[in-house]
Amino acid sequence: MPDPIDELVQRWKRNPSAGTTVALCDALRGNPRRPLVEQVGKVASQRHAKDVDVQLSVARMYIESTRLSDAQAILVAAGKLAPRDARVYRWLGEVLLRRGDADRAEKVLERAIQLGSREAEAERWLEQARVFRPMQASAGAAAVAAEISGT
């Protein structure tokens, strides 16, 4: 039986539309293949640079592949495209906290909720950001990032 990701890759190579790109990014979140993640992310971030849904999909794929700086860059760009999209701030807040920046994560996640995010995960990440702010102040961002990756 052929691998579903391989089939998606072939479809995507024939037609890298927004829908195919999102489907492939979603599949790669569950099974990150490093070279393919890099290829899809690069093509998608250029070809669909103005499509916030694609950019969010790419960022989430990067998060699952632990490419947090790439995810952050994509989400910052998406925030410029859609400054009132709560999803962008929710995911950016998670990335910032995973990178150890609890102070900024708290502000960004508060913004996500202010913009109408009703996602329970946004609330959970916000609470974690508040819990880890003192650790960031005393031990630094690296300690927060290490603690977050362990939970």
MDTraj code that builds the backbone (N, CA, C; nanometers):
import mdtraj as md
import numpy as np

residues = "MET PRO ASP PRO ILE ASP GLU LEU VAL GLN ARG TRP LYS ARG ASN PRO SER ALA GLY THR THR VAL ALA LEU CYS ASP ALA LEU ARG GLY ASN PRO ARG ARG PRO LEU VAL GLU GLN VAL GLY LYS VAL ALA SER GLN ARG HIS ALA LYS ASP VAL ASP VAL GLN LEU SER VAL ALA ARG MET TYR ILE GLU SER THR ARG LEU SER ASP ALA GLN ALA ILE LEU VAL ALA ALA GLY LYS LEU ALA PRO ARG ASP ALA ARG VAL TYR ARG TRP LEU GLY GLU VAL LEU LEU ARG ARG GLY ASP ALA ASP ARG ALA GLU LYS VAL LEU GLU ARG ALA ILE GLN LEU GLY SER ARG GLU ALA GLU ALA GLU ARG TRP LEU GLU GLN ALA ARG VAL PHE ARG PRO MET GLN ALA SER ALA GLY ALA ALA ALA VAL ALA ALA GLU ILE SER GLY THR".split()
xyz = np.array([
    [0.0844, -0.1188, 0.0000],
    [0.0000, 0.0000, 0.0000],
    [0.0889, 0.1251, 0.0000],
    [0.0661, 0.2162, -0.0940],
    [0.1506, 0.3363, -0.1027],
    [0.1309, 0.4268, 0.0190],
    [0.2377, 0.4972, 0.0516],
    [0.2351, 0.5918, 0.1628],
    [0.1484, 0.7127, 0.1244],
    [0.0516, 0.7494, 0.2106],
    [-0.0348, 0.8649, 0.1780],
    [0.0432, 0.9955, 0.1602],
    [0.1521, 1.0119, 0.2354],
    [0.2307, 1.1347, 0.2198],
    [0.2962, 1.1370, 0.0829],
    [0.3464, 1.0229, 0.0373],
    [0.4076, 1.0180, -0.0963],
    [0.3065, 1.0555, -0.2044],
    [0.1825, 1.0083, -0.1879],
    [0.0771, 1.0450, -0.2837],
    [0.0493, 1.1947, -0.2800],
    [0.0432, 1.2505, -0.1587],
    [0.0211, 1.3956, -0.1455],
    [0.1361, 1.4745, -0.2072],
    [0.2577, 1.4268, -0.1885],
    [0.3743, 1.4951, -0.2451],
    [0.3624, 1.4992, -0.3971],
    [0.3244, 1.3879, -0.4562],
    [0.3100, 1.3836, -0.6023],
    [0.2007, 1.4794, -0.6494],
    [0.0870, 1.4808, -0.5792],
    [-0.0206, 1.5757, -0.6135],
    [0.0279, 1.7192, -0.5995],
    [0.1014, 1.7458, -0.4914],
    [0.1506, 1.8808, -0.4645],
    [0.2511, 1.9243, -0.5711],
    [0.3373, 1.8330, -0.6132],
    [0.4367, 1.8673, -0.7165],
    [0.3688, 1.8984, -0.8500],
    [0.2591, 1.8280, -0.8792],
    [0.1849, 1.8563, -1.0028],
    [0.1064, 1.9867, -0.9925],
    [0.0551, 2.0137, -0.8721],
    [-0.0298, 2.1310, -0.8540],
    [-0.0136, 2.1833, -0.7108],
    [0.0831, 2.2724, -0.6889],
    [0.1052, 2.3238, -0.5525],
    [0.0044, 2.4330, -0.5139],
    [-0.1229, 2.4022, -0.5314],
    [-0.2286, 2.4978, -0.4953],
    [-0.2322, 2.5158, -0.3438],
    [-0.3076, 2.6139, -0.3008],
    [-0.3206, 2.6390, -0.1571],
    [-0.3776, 2.5164, -0.0858],
    [-0.4827, 2.4573, -0.1420],
    [-0.5455, 2.3412, -0.0783],
    [-0.4526, 2.2219, -0.0687],
    [-0.3802, 2.1937, -0.1749],
    [-0.2862, 2.0816, -0.1744],
    [-0.1722, 2.1086, -0.0768],
    [-0.1273, 2.2319, -0.0721],
    [-0.0188, 2.2687, 0.0193],
    [-0.0623, 2.2521, 0.1643],
    [-0.1822, 2.2972, 0.1977],
    [-0.2333, 2.2829, 0.3343],
    [-0.2457, 2.1344, 0.3703],
    [-0.2982, 2.0545, 0.2781],
    [-0.3130, 1.9104, 0.3043],
    [-0.1773, 1.8454, 0.3292],
    [-0.0778, 1.8817, 0.2508],
    [0.0550, 1.8244, 0.2684],
    [0.1180, 1.8711, 0.3997],
    [0.1045, 1.9978, 0.4305],
    [0.1576, 2.0486, 0.5580],
    [0.0920, 1.9761, 0.6760],
    [-0.0386, 1.9570, 0.6690],
    [-0.1097, 1.8858, 0.7758],
    [-0.0577, 1.7439, 0.7905],
    [-0.0345, 1.6762, 0.6790],
    [0.0170, 1.5390, 0.6827],
    [0.1589, 1.5360, 0.7398],
    [0.2388, 1.6337, 0.7049],
    [0.3764, 1.6371, 0.7533],
    [0.3849, 1.6734, 0.9012],
    [0.2810, 1.7348, 0.9545],
    [0.2800, 1.7618, 1.0987],
    [0.2806, 1.6307, 1.1764],
    [0.2094, 1.5328, 1.1272],
    [0.2028, 1.4039, 1.1956],
    [0.3221, 1.3148, 1.1672],
    [0.3964, 1.3446, 1.0625],
    [0.5097, 1.2614, 1.0218],
    [0.6152, 1.3515, 0.9567],
    [0.6829, 1.4343, 1.0383],
    [0.7769, 1.5312, 0.9808],
    [0.8961, 1.4628, 0.9128],
    [0.9103, 1.4884, 0.7862],
    [1.0263, 1.4423, 0.7093],
    [1.1079, 1.5663, 0.6787],
    [1.2190, 1.5787, 0.7445],
    [1.2967, 1.7030, 0.7427],
    [1.3196, 1.7632, 0.6036],
    [1.3748, 1.6894, 0.5076],
    [1.3996, 1.7529, 0.3767],
    [1.2699, 1.7979, 0.3088],
    [1.1652, 1.7202, 0.3243],
    [1.0373, 1.7554, 0.2629],
    [0.9754, 1.8756, 0.3326],
    [0.9862, 1.8815, 0.4641],
    [0.9369, 1.9972, 0.5396],
    [1.0054, 2.1236, 0.4900],
    [1.1354, 2.1146, 0.4709],
    [1.2104, 2.2313, 0.4230],
    [1.1652, 2.2722, 0.2831],
    [1.1505, 2.1753, 0.1946],
    [1.1099, 2.2035, 0.0566],
    [0.9697, 2.2639, 0.0516],
    [0.8760, 2.2009, 0.1192],
    [0.7372, 2.2489, 0.1177],
    [0.7291, 2.3872, 0.1811],
    [0.7966, 2.4052, 0.2928],
    [0.7945, 2.5352, 0.3604],
    [0.8492, 2.6468, 0.2734],
    [0.9580, 2.6192, 0.2060],
    [1.0202, 2.7206, 0.1200],
    [0.9280, 2.7579, 0.0037],
    [0.8762, 2.6577, -0.0656],
    [0.7884, 2.6836, -0.1801],
    [0.6602, 2.7535, -0.1341],
    [0.5999, 2.7017, -0.0288],
    [0.4722, 2.7565, 0.0188],
    [0.4861, 2.9000, 0.0676],
    [0.5948, 2.9291, 0.1386],
    [0.6092, 3.0644, 0.1918],
    [0.6330, 3.1666, 0.0815],
    [0.6819, 3.1213, -0.0336],
    [0.6995, 3.2128, -0.1463],
    [0.5750, 3.2164, -0.2349],
    [0.5287, 3.0990, -0.2745],
    [0.4172, 3.0897, -0.3690],
    [0.2849, 3.1392, -0.3088],
    [0.2662, 3.1150, -0.1805],
    [0.1407, 3.1512, -0.1136],
    [0.1660, 3.2533, -0.0021],
    [0.2556, 3.3453, -0.0281],
    [0.2969, 3.4426, 0.0731],
    [0.1825, 3.5300, 0.1237],
    [0.0773, 3.5428, 0.0465],
    [-0.0338, 3.6295, 0.0866],
    [-0.1564, 3.5510, 0.1338],
    [-0.1413, 3.4200, 0.1512],
    [-0.2510, 3.3335, 0.1957],
    [-0.2272, 3.2951, 0.3417],
    [-0.3005, 3.3576, 0.4313],
    [-0.2795, 3.3372, 0.5744],
    [-0.3057, 3.1915, 0.6138],
    [-0.4045, 3.1275, 0.5531],
    [-0.4322, 2.9877, 0.5871],
    [-0.3134, 2.8979, 0.5538],
    [-0.2523, 2.9204, 0.4397],
    [-0.1332, 2.8425, 0.4023],
    [-0.0192, 2.8747, 0.4976],
    [0.0004, 3.0015, 0.5273],
    [0.1093, 3.0401, 0.6169],
    [0.0919, 2.9777, 0.7562],
    [-0.0313, 2.9733, 0.8048],
    [-0.0567, 2.9088, 0.9342],
    [-0.0253, 2.7597, 0.9276],
    [-0.0608, 2.6976, 0.8178],
    [-0.0332, 2.5551, 0.8001],
    [0.1169, 2.5281, 0.7978],
    [0.1894, 2.6124, 0.7271],
    [0.3354, 2.5983, 0.7211],
    [0.3950, 2.6183, 0.8604],
    [0.3482, 2.7202, 0.9304],
    [0.4006, 2.7466, 1.0653],
    [0.3747, 2.6282, 1.1579],
    [0.2562, 2.5709, 1.1520],
    [0.2252, 2.4563, 1.2376],
    [0.3117, 2.3361, 1.2000],
    [0.3375, 2.3180, 1.0720],
    [0.4267, 2.2110, 1.0274],
    [0.5668, 2.2346, 1.0854],
    [0.6131, 2.3596, 1.0799],
    [0.7444, 2.3925, 1.1350],
    [0.7479, 2.3679, 1.2868],
    [0.6399, 2.4010, 1.3565],
    [0.6353, 2.3794, 1.5015],
    [0.6554, 2.2311, 1.5328],
    [0.5830, 2.1467, 1.4624],
    [0.5940, 2.0024, 1.4872],
    [0.7298, 1.9476, 1.4471],
    [0.7999, 2.0176, 1.3599],
    [0.9341, 1.9765, 1.3177],
    [1.0415, 2.0442, 1.4022],
    [0.9989, 2.1134, 1.5071],
    [1.0853, 2.1910, 1.5980],
    [1.1713, 2.2951, 1.5264],
    [1.1183, 2.3492, 1.4200],
    [1.1843, 2.4605, 1.3497],
    [1.1165, 2.5895, 1.3956],
    [1.1379, 2.6203, 1.5220],
    [1.0636, 2.7288, 1.5853],
    [1.0984, 2.8666, 1.5303],
    [1.2227, 2.8911, 1.4949],
    [1.2559, 3.0231, 1.4400],
    [1.1897, 3.0419, 1.3034],
    [1.1823, 2.9340, 1.2240],
    [1.1126, 2.9425, 1.0947],
    [0.9633, 2.9666, 1.1161],
    [0.9066, 2.8963, 1.2132],
    [0.7644, 2.9152, 1.2436],
    [0.7381, 3.0586, 1.2871],
    [0.8252, 3.1120, 1.3708],
    [0.8081, 3.2496, 1.4174],
    [0.8139, 3.3480, 1.3011],
    [0.9072, 3.3295, 1.2106],
    [0.9196, 3.4207, 1.0957],
    [0.7940, 3.4162, 1.0090],
    [0.7424, 3.2981, 0.9850],
    [0.6202, 3.2829, 0.9047],
    [0.5028, 3.3504, 0.9744],
    [0.4917, 3.3305, 1.1062],
    [0.3791, 3.3873, 1.1799],
    [0.3866, 3.5393, 1.1895],
    [0.5055, 3.5934, 1.2016],
    [0.5212, 3.7400, 1.2018],
    [0.4757, 3.7964, 1.0674],
    [0.5159, 3.7308, 0.9591],
    [0.4728, 3.7743, 0.8254],
    [0.3215, 3.7611, 0.8112],
    [0.2650, 3.6526, 0.8621],
    [0.1192, 3.6331, 0.8552],
    [0.0470, 3.7406, 0.9366],
    [0.1061, 3.7798, 1.0480],
    [0.0467, 3.8856, 1.1299],
    [0.0428, 4.0195, 1.0581],
    [0.1392, 4.0433, 0.9713],
    [0.1387, 4.1668, 0.8921],
    [0.0295, 4.1620, 0.7856],
    [0.0037, 4.0418, 0.7345],
    [-0.1033, 4.0254, 0.6348],
    [-0.2417, 4.0358, 0.6978],
    [-0.2547, 3.9784, 0.8164],
    [-0.3859, 3.9705, 0.8822],
    [-0.3712, 4.0111, 1.0289],
    [-0.3567, 4.1402, 1.0538],
    [-0.3296, 4.1850, 1.1904],
    [-0.4447, 4.1647, 1.2892],
    [-0.5606, 4.1241, 1.2419],
    [-0.6733, 4.1015, 1.3323],
    [-0.7141, 3.9541, 1.3366],
    [-0.6279, 3.8659, 1.2889],
    [-0.6566, 3.7225, 1.2880],
    [-0.6034, 3.6606, 1.4170],
    [-0.6934, 3.6223, 1.5050],
    [-0.6564, 3.5679, 1.6358],
    [-0.5722, 3.4412, 1.6240],
    [-0.5923, 3.3639, 1.5177],
    [-0.5168, 3.2388, 1.5011],
    [-0.3668, 3.2657, 1.4907],
    [-0.3314, 3.3712, 1.4219],
    [-0.1895, 3.4043, 1.4051],
    [-0.1267, 3.4296, 1.5414],
    [-0.1938, 3.5080, 1.6251],
    [-0.1405, 3.5422, 1.7565],
    [-0.1384, 3.4212, 1.8496],
    [-0.2373, 3.3354, 1.8387],
    [-0.2408, 3.2154, 1.9219],
    [-0.1184, 3.1281, 1.8936],
    [-0.0901, 3.1040, 1.7651],
    [0.0235, 3.0190, 1.7294],
    [0.1565, 3.0896, 1.7558],
    [0.1625, 3.2196, 1.7322],
    [0.2851, 3.2934, 1.7608],
    [0.3147, 3.2904, 1.9107],
    [0.2126, 3.3037, 1.9914],
    [0.2319, 3.2957, 2.1366],
    [0.2890, 3.1614, 2.1783],
    [0.2370, 3.0550, 2.1206],
    [0.2900, 2.9220, 2.1522],
    [0.4369, 2.9116, 2.1117],
    [0.4689, 2.9586, 1.9930],
    [0.6072, 2.9513, 1.9455],
    [0.6996, 3.0316, 2.0368],
    [0.6585, 3.1518, 2.0721],
    [0.7416, 3.2343, 2.1607],
    [0.7659, 3.1646, 2.2941],
    [0.6630, 3.1025, 2.3481],
    [0.6804, 3.0336, 2.4758],
    [0.7704, 2.9108, 2.4600],
    [0.7523, 2.8370, 2.3535],
    [0.8402, 2.7215, 2.3289],
    [0.9861, 2.7651, 2.3138],
    [1.0054, 2.8866, 2.2644],
    [1.1414, 2.9392, 2.2503],
    [1.1914, 3.0025, 2.3798],
    [1.1052, 3.0089, 2.4814],
    [1.1466, 3.0569, 2.6125],
    [1.1123, 3.2004, 2.6439],
    [1.0432, 3.2693, 2.5550],
    [1.0104, 3.4113, 2.5758],
    [0.8695, 3.4236, 2.6345],
    [0.8599, 3.3966, 2.7631],
    [0.7300, 3.3994, 2.8311],
    [0.6700, 3.5394, 2.8337],
    [0.7544, 3.6417, 2.8470],
    [0.7039, 3.7800, 2.8516],
    [0.6292, 3.8153, 2.7235],
    [0.6944, 3.7951, 2.6108],
    [0.6298, 3.8278, 2.4827],
    [0.5138, 3.7326, 2.4541],
    [0.5299, 3.6062, 2.4902],
    [0.4232, 3.5084, 2.4672],
    [0.2957, 3.5517, 2.5388],
    [0.3100, 3.5995, 2.6608],
    [0.1927, 3.6437, 2.7367],
    [0.1200, 3.7562, 2.6627],
    [0.1938, 3.8542, 2.6157],
    [0.1329, 3.9677, 2.5462],
    [0.0637, 3.9237, 2.4171],
    [0.1298, 3.8372, 2.3430],
    [0.0748, 3.7916, 2.2150],
    [-0.0496, 3.7057, 2.2373],
    [-0.0455, 3.6194, 2.3369],
    [-0.1624, 3.5343, 2.3653],
    [-0.2794, 3.6165, 2.4200],
    [-0.2493, 3.7185, 2.4985],
    [-0.3562, 3.8096, 2.5423],
    [-0.4204, 3.8764, 2.4216],
    [-0.3398, 3.9116, 2.3248],
    [-0.3915, 3.9730, 2.2010],
    [-0.4804, 3.8740, 2.1267],
    [-0.4404, 3.7476, 2.1204],
    [-0.5216, 3.6456, 2.0530],
    [-0.6591, 3.6367, 2.1175],
    [-0.6619, 3.6376, 2.2481],
    [-0.7896, 3.6273, 2.3197],
    [-0.8703, 3.7550, 2.3017],
    [-0.8026, 3.8687, 2.3048],
    [-0.8695, 3.9969, 2.2816],
    [-0.9344, 4.0006, 2.1431],
    [-0.8683, 3.9374, 2.0451],
    [-0.9211, 3.9355, 1.9085],
    [-1.0293, 3.8289, 1.8890],
    [-1.0580, 3.7534, 1.9937],
    [-1.1694, 3.6604, 1.9862],
    [-1.1347, 3.5133, 1.9835],
    [-1.0099, 3.4784, 2.0098],
    [-0.9758, 3.3360, 2.0132],
    [-1.0525, 3.2694, 2.1258],
    [-1.1254, 3.1659, 2.0908],
    [-1.2009, 3.0907, 2.1904],
    [-1.1401, 2.9517, 2.2095],
    [-1.0218, 2.9375, 2.1551],
    [-0.9525, 2.8102, 2.1607],
    [-0.8997, 2.7852, 2.3025],
    [-0.9313, 2.6698, 2.3567],
    [-0.8855, 2.6352, 2.4911],
    [-0.7331, 2.6346, 2.4987],
    [-0.6687, 2.5967, 2.3901],
    [-0.5224, 2.5936, 2.3891],
    [-0.4629, 2.7335, 2.4066],
    [-0.5288, 2.8348, 2.3555],
    [-0.4788, 2.9716, 2.3731],
    [-0.4775, 3.0074, 2.5211],
    [-0.5842, 2.9721, 2.5895],
    [-0.5932, 2.9972, 2.7346],
    [-0.4866, 2.9182, 2.8094],
    [-0.4658, 2.7935, 2.7695],
    [-0.3673, 2.7085, 2.8367],
    [-0.2256, 2.7642, 2.8183],
    [-0.1936, 2.8046, 2.6943],
    [-0.0607, 2.8609, 2.6695],
    [-0.0432, 2.9932, 2.7434],
    [-0.1497, 3.0724, 2.7515],
    [-0.1421, 3.1993, 2.8239],
    [-0.1117, 3.1739, 2.9717],
    [-0.1798, 3.0783, 3.0313],
    [-0.1548, 3.0451, 3.1715],
    [-0.0106, 2.9989, 3.1909],
    [0.0394, 2.9175, 3.0972],
    [0.1787, 2.8724, 3.1070],
    [0.2750, 2.9902, 3.0953],
    [0.2453, 3.0826, 3.0053],
    [0.3322, 3.2001, 2.9904],
    [0.3390, 3.2767, 3.1217],
    [0.2252, 3.2915, 3.1871],
    [0.2224, 3.3644, 3.3152],
    [0.3007, 3.2895, 3.4230],
    [0.2912, 3.1590, 3.4221],
    [0.3640, 3.0773, 3.5196],
    [0.5144, 3.0878, 3.4971],
    [0.5578, 3.0916, 3.3716],
    [0.7006, 3.0877, 3.3411],
    [0.7684, 3.2239, 3.3347],
    [0.6932, 3.3326, 3.3460],
    [0.7562, 3.4651, 3.3439],
    [0.8603, 3.4819, 3.4539],
    [0.8312, 3.4421, 3.5791],
    [0.9346, 3.4562, 3.6823],
    [1.0598, 3.3723, 3.6531],
    [1.0412, 3.2542, 3.5951],
    [1.1564, 3.1715, 3.5606],
    [1.2400, 3.2399, 3.4533],
    [1.1742, 3.3022, 3.3562],
    [1.2487, 3.3724, 3.2522],
    [1.3300, 3.4854, 3.3142],
    [1.2691, 3.5577, 3.4085],
    [1.3387, 3.6693, 3.4722],
    [1.4594, 3.6222, 3.5532],
    [1.4472, 3.5067, 3.6181],
    [1.5561, 3.4621, 3.7052],
    [1.6570, 3.3705, 3.6359],
    [1.6104, 3.2834, 3.5475],
    [1.6995, 3.1817, 3.4889],
    [1.7213, 3.1998, 3.3388],
    [1.6417, 3.2843, 3.2746],
    [1.6594, 3.3100, 3.1311],
    [1.5680, 3.2273, 3.0421],
    [1.5658, 3.2685, 2.9166],
    [1.4768, 3.2054, 2.8180],
    [1.5118, 3.0593, 2.7934],
    [1.6400, 3.0265, 2.7974],
    [1.6809, 2.8879, 2.7730],
    [1.6214, 2.7928, 2.8754],
    [1.6141, 2.8373, 3.0010],
    [1.5554, 2.7537, 3.1055],
    [1.4063, 2.7331, 3.0816],
    [1.3395, 2.8383, 3.0390],
    [1.1961, 2.8263, 3.0080],
    [1.1759, 2.7319, 2.8917],
    [1.2538, 2.7484, 2.7861],
    [1.2410, 2.6625, 2.6690],
    [1.2651, 2.5167, 2.7063],
    [1.3643, 2.4913, 2.7883],
    [1.3934, 2.3539, 2.8313],
    [1.2772, 2.2973, 2.9127],
    [1.2225, 2.3780, 2.9982],
    [1.1101, 2.3334, 3.0817],
    [0.9860, 2.3053, 2.9955],
    [0.9583, 2.3928, 2.9014],
    [0.8434, 2.3755, 2.8131],
    [0.8597, 2.2494, 2.7295],
    [0.9778, 2.2265, 2.6766],
    [0.9979, 2.1081, 2.5915],
    [0.9860, 1.9799, 2.6722],
    [1.0045, 1.9876, 2.8016],
    [0.9917, 1.8701, 2.8874],
    [0.8501, 1.8419, 2.9314],
    [0.7584, 1.9384, 2.9096],
    [0.6201, 1.9179, 2.9553],
    [0.5298, 1.8747, 2.8435],
])
top = md.Topology()
chain = top.add_chain()
for i, resn in enumerate(residues, 1):
    res = top.add_residue(resn, chain, resSeq=i)
    for name in ("N", "CA", "C"):
        top.add_atom(name, md.element.get_by_symbol(name[0]), res)
traj = md.Trajectory(xyz[None], top)
